[in-house]
């Protein structure tokens, strides 16, 4: 896999541990790579994960063997979504990218047994960094927070029902002609 540090969140570490115990994971292909990644990993809490590190649900741009760049979302493989949008960590490439930092590379055997050199070009979106940004914006003083935007819709009161006036005799049923 990678020669440099692998940084995993506690959640990602746990997911990889569970994959080792899962009988559906191909033991000949993935389990040795998972074990090496677990042994080499620096495990951090999600709030301590540095920006630029690929975690589960991160959108990453990478290059395989110096070819064209590709952008995918690292997933656990349990997502039913458009083909080509996700890269499950249950594949050699997805597993190789998990825990890498931007600019870091990994060498992995693909499903054909051929070695591939994968370089993580950029982490476009990292859920842990996005969460930190949301939490930081909530702790800003109220004067710097943005107020919700309202949109004025013309004719918005057209279909509002008007109250039916009560007749002078106190009877408010206008009769069948009102229907």
C-alpha positions in Angstrom: 0.0 0.0 0.0 1.4 3.4 0.9 4.9 4.2 2.2 3.8 7.3 4.1 1.4 7.7 7.1 -2.1 6.5 6.8 -4.6 8.5 8.9 -8.0 7.0 9.7 -10.9 8.2 11.8 -12.1 5.9 14.5 -15.1 5.2 12.4 -13.1 4.3 9.3 -10.8 2.1 11.4 -13.8 0.3 12.8 -15.3 -0.2 9.3 -12.0 -1.8 8.1 -11.9 -4.0 11.1 -15.5 -5.2 10.4 -14.5 -5.8 6.7 -11.8 -8.2 7.9 -14.4 -10.3 9.7 -16.9 -10.1 6.9 -17.1 -13.5 5.0 -18.2 -11.7 1.8 -14.9 -9.7 1.6 -12.5 -11.6 -0.7 -9.8 -12.7 1.8 -7.2 -13.3 -0.9 -7.5 -9.8 -2.4 -8.5 -7.3 0.2 -7.8 -8.7 3.7 -4.0 -8.5 3.5 -4.2 -4.9 2.4 -6.8 -4.1 5.1 -4.5 -5.6 7.8 -1.5 -3.6 6.6 -3.5 -0.4 6.5 -4.8 -1.1 10.1 -1.3 -1.8 11.3 0.2 1.3 9.8 -2.7 3.7 10.6 -2.7 6.7 12.9 -6.2 6.7 14.3 -7.8 10.1 15.2 -11.2 11.3 16.2 -13.2 12.8 13.3 -12.8 16.3 14.6 -9.0 15.9 14.6 -8.7 14.6 11.0 -6.6 17.0 9.0 -8.1 18.5 5.9 -6.8 16.8 2.7 -7.0 13.3 4.1 -9.4 10.9 2.4 -12.1 9.4 4.6 -15.3 7.4 4.0 -17.8 9.7 2.1 -15.0 12.0 0.9 -15.0 13.2 -2.7 -11.5 12.6 -4.1 -9.7 13.3 -7.3 -7.0 10.7 -8.1 -4.8 9.4 -10.9 -4.0 5.7 -11.7 -0.6 4.9 -13.3 -0.2 8.5 -14.5 -3.4 8.4 -16.5 -6.3 10.8 -16.6 -7.7 12.1 -13.3 -10.9 10.7 -11.9 -13.2 12.0 -9.2 -15.3 9.7 -7.0 -16.9 9.5 -3.6 -15.3 6.9 -1.3 -18.1 4.7 0.0 -18.6 1.6 2.1 -20.0 -0.2 -0.9 -23.5 -0.2 0.6 -24.8 2.7 -1.5 -27.2 2.1 -4.3 -26.5 5.1 -6.6 -25.6 6.0 -10.1 -22.7 3.9 -11.5 -19.4 5.8 -11.6 -20.2 8.2 -8.9 -18.9 6.1 -6.0 -15.7 4.2 -5.4 -16.3 1.5 -2.7 -13.6 0.8 -0.2 -14.4 -2.8 -0.9 -12.3 -2.5 -4.1 -8.5 -2.3 -4.2 -8.5 1.3 -5.5 -11.0 2.6 -2.9 -9.2 0.8 -0.1 -5.9 2.2 -1.3 -7.2 5.8 -1.3 -8.7 5.6 2.2 -6.5 7.4 4.7 -4.1 8.9 2.2 -3.3 12.6 2.2 -3.3 14.9 -0.8 -0.2 14.2 -3.0 0.4 10.8 -1.3 0.5 7.6 -3.4 -0.1 4.0 -2.9 0.8 0.8 -4.9 -1.8 -1.9 -4.9 -2.6 -5.1 -6.8 -5.8 -4.7 -8.9 -8.3 -7.5 -9.5 -6.2 -8.8 -12.4 -3.1 -9.1 -10.1 -1.3 -6.2 -11.8 0.3 -3.5 -9.7 -1.2 0.0 -9.9 0.2 3.3 -8.6 -2.6 5.5 -7.3 -2.0 9.1 -6.4 -4.5 11.1 -4.4 -4.5 14.5 -6.2 -7.0 16.4 -4.1 -9.7 15.9 -1.5 -12.6 17.9 -3.0 -14.9 17.4 0.0 -14.3 15.8 3.4 -17.3 15.3 5.7 -15.2 15.9 8.8 -14.0 19.2 7.6 -17.5 20.2 6.5 -18.8 19.3 10.0 -16.1 21.5 11.6 -17.0 24.4 9.4 -20.7 24.0 10.3 -19.9 23.9 14.0 -17.6 27.0 13.7 -20.3 29.0 11.9 -22.8 28.1 14.7 -20.4 29.5 17.3 -19.9 32.8 15.5 -21.5 35.9 17.1 -25.1 36.5 16.0 -24.1 39.7 14.2 -21.9 37.9 11.8 -24.3 35.1 11.0 -26.4 35.3 7.9 -30.1 35.9 8.2 -32.3 33.5 6.3 -33.2 34.9 2.9 -36.9 35.4 2.1 -38.3 35.3 -1.4 -41.3 37.4 -2.3 -43.8 35.8 -4.6 -46.2 38.0 -6.4 -49.8 37.0 -6.3 -49.2 34.8 -3.3 -52.4 35.9 -1.6 -54.6 35.1 -4.6 -55.8 31.7 -3.5 -56.2 32.6 0.2 -59.8 31.8 1.4 -61.6 34.8 2.7 -63.8 34.3 5.8 -67.5 34.0 5.1 -69.3 36.9 6.9 -72.0 35.9 9.4 -75.5 37.0 8.3 -77.3 39.6 10.4 -79.6 36.9 11.8 -76.6 34.9 13.1 -77.0 32.2 10.6 -73.8 31.7 8.5 -74.9 29.1 6.1 -75.0 30.7 2.6 -77.1 27.8 1.2 -76.7 25.5 -1.8 -76.1 28.4 -4.2 -72.7 29.1 -2.5 -71.3 25.7 -3.4 
